[in-house]
Amino acid sequence: MQHAFHEAFFPRRFGPLPPEVSQLVKLKMFGKGSIIVQQGEPAQHFYYVHSGQVKASILRHDGTEKVVAFAEPGQFFADVPFFQQVNHWYTCEAMESTQVSEFSQAMMEMIMRARPDFVLTLMQSMAHKVWMLSNQMMSLTFDPFEVRLARILLEILRWRPKGTRSLSITHQELSSLVGTSRVMVTRVLNEWRERGIVQMRKGEVCIIDMPALERTAELGAE
C-alpha cells in the first residue's frame, strides 16, 4: 500500500542521463527566479533537472497564479507540450540555482539514433505524469481537503534533505498547490497545531508529528 501510494501521488525520479545522451544535449544554468519556460511560447525544448528545483505554474486571466508541479533532480519537465507540439501551457521558474539539460527536436533525432532505448524513459516520464494527474483528479473529487493538504506537504518534504521538517512556504502558496482558499488552509493548519501535528511561524510550517501527517495522507488511499 505504501509503495502504491507514493507512486500514485509523488513525482518519479529517473537515474542520471546516459553518457551518449549527455554528450548531445545542452547543459544550462539558471539563477534563482529565472524563467526557463514561458507560458504561451512554442514548446521548442524540454528539460532534465540535474540540480536545484523548478516550479511550474499557470497564470490565470485574472492574474492569479496556480502552481501545478515542481521538478526536482532526476526529473523531466516541459516534455508533454514538446511532444504534443503545442505551446507551453505553464511557466517554469527556477526556485534556486538550477542546472538542467536542454533537449531540442534536432537533438532528439540524434538521440533516437544513438540511444533508441532512451525514448522509453521519456515515455515512462510522460505516462507517470498522466497517472499522477488522474490520481490527483480523483483525490480532488473524492478525498477530504485535509488528505490533499497532507499529501502536498509530504510531497514537498520528500525531496528535501533527509530529516527536514521545516518548510518555508506561505498559506497562500499552499492554497495554490492544493487548489482551495487560503482561509481553508489556515483553518486546517490551526487544527493540526492544536493536535500537535504542526507548528507555525510567519511563512513557515514545521512538522512535529510526521506519523500523524502520513496517516492523514493515506486515508484517501485505503
N, C-alpha and C positions, 0 to 999 in steps of 0.2 A: 504494500500500500504506500509506504513512504517513498519508494523509488518512483512509482507511477505518479504520485502526487507532484514530486519535483519535476519530472519530465513533462507533465501536462501544463504546469503553470510557470516554470522558471526557464529562462533562455538557455540554450545549449551552447557549450564551448566546443570548438574544434581544435585539433592539435596545430602545431606550427605549420606554416606553408611548406610544401615540398621544395627542395633546393631548385629544381628545374622551373618551378613557378616563381619563386623569389627573384630569380635572375631575369625574368621577363617583365615583371611589374615595376611600377614606380613607387619608391619609398618617399613619404612626405611627413613633415612635422607641422602640427597646428598648435598654436598657443591657446591658453585658456580664453574662452569667449569667441574664438574664431568660428566663422560659419563655413562648414565643409560642403554642405549641400543646401541649396536654397529652394524652398517650396515654389513650385510652378515652373522651374527651369527644366529643360530637356535632360533626361537621365542618360548622360553620356558616359558616366563612370559608376562603379560601385567600389566598396572598400572592405578591407580586413583590418581589424584593430590589433596592433602589436602591444601597445601600452597606452594607459590613460583611459578616458571614458567619454562617450559621445551620447548626447541626448537628442532624441528625435521628437519633434513636436509639430503640431498643426496650428496655424494661426487662423482663427475663425474670422468671419466677416465683421463681427462686432469688435474685433481687436483683442479678444481673449485668446490665451494660449492653452492648448490641450496637449500634455505630454503623453506620447503613445508608447515609447520604449526607450531603453538605454542599451548601448552596445559597449561591451567590455572586451578586454584582451581575449583573443581566440574566437571572436565573433565577426560575422559579416554584417554590413548594413548597406542600405540603398540598392540591394541586389534585386529585389522584387520589381520595382519600376524599371530598372535597367533591362531586365529580361522581358518585361512586358512591352518595352519600347514606348513608354509614356513619360509624361512629365513627372518630376518628383512631387509627391503629394504631402511631403512633410519637409521641415527644415532640420538639418543635423548640425549641432553645435558642440564643439569641444568643451567639456566641463573642466578639464585640466589640460596640462601639456600632453598632447596625444600624438602617437606615431602610428601611421596607417600605411598599408599598401593600396595603391590606386590601380584599378583594373579598367581597361578600355575595350572597345569592340575588337580593335586590331590585336591587342594583347591576348584576348580570349581565343582568337583564331589560332595564334601561335601555341597557346597553352593546350588547346584541344589536340594539336598535332603532337606536342611533346609529352603531355600527361593527360590522355583522354579520361583516365580514371578520376581525375580531379573534378570533372563535371559532376560525378556522383556526389561528391562532398557539397557542391553548390546546390544540387537538387535536394539533398538532405536538409541543408540550411533553410531553404525556402519552404519545404514541406513541414519542417518543425515549426516555423513561424505561423503557417496556416493552422496547424494543430493547436498551437498556443492560442491563436486568435479565437478559434472555435470554442476552446475551453473557457476563455475569458468571457466570451459572449454568453455561454451557458451560466457562468458564475454571475454575470450581471443580471441574468434573468431569474435565477433560482436561489442564489446564495445571499444570506443576510449581509448587510453592509459591513458589520464587524469582521466577518470572514474575509471579505475582499481587502479591507484595510490591513489586516494581519498578514495577508499574503504579500501585499505590496512592501510592507516593512521588512519581511523576511527575504524578499527578492533583492532588495537593496543591500541588506546585510550580507547576503550570500556572496557578494562579490567584493566585500571589504576585507581587509586583513583579518585573519583568524583572531577571534576574541573581541572584535569590535562590537560595542553595544550602544555607542552614542552616534546619532546621525544628525548632521547639520541640515535640517530641512524644515520648512515652514508649513503651517497648517494649510495655507493656500496652495503650496506645491503638492502636498499630499492629496488635496481635493481634486487637483488637475489630473493626478495619476489615477485616482480611484474613479473619477467621473461623478462627483457629487459636490455638495456645497461645503464651504469652509466651516460653516456652523455645525454641520453634521460631523465632520472630522473632529472638531473641538469637543463636541459632546461625548463622543466615544472615547477619545483620549482622556478626558476628565474622568470618565467611568473607570477606565483601566488604571488611572492613577490612584483612585480610591481603593482599587483591588490590589494595588501593589505591583501591577504589571509594568508600568512605565513611570518615569519621572520626566518632567518637562521644564525647560528653560526657554527663554526667547530664542526662536529659530533653531531649537534643538529638541530632539526626543531621545531619551535614554531608556533602553530596555532593561528592566530589573529582573523580571521573571520570564526567561526565554521559554521554558517548557510550557508555561501557560499560553504564551503567544502562539507557539507551534500547535498546541491543541486547538486553539481557536481557528487557526488557518486550515486545519484538517477537517473541520466539521462538515464543510461542503463536499468533501471528497469521499465521505462514507457511503 
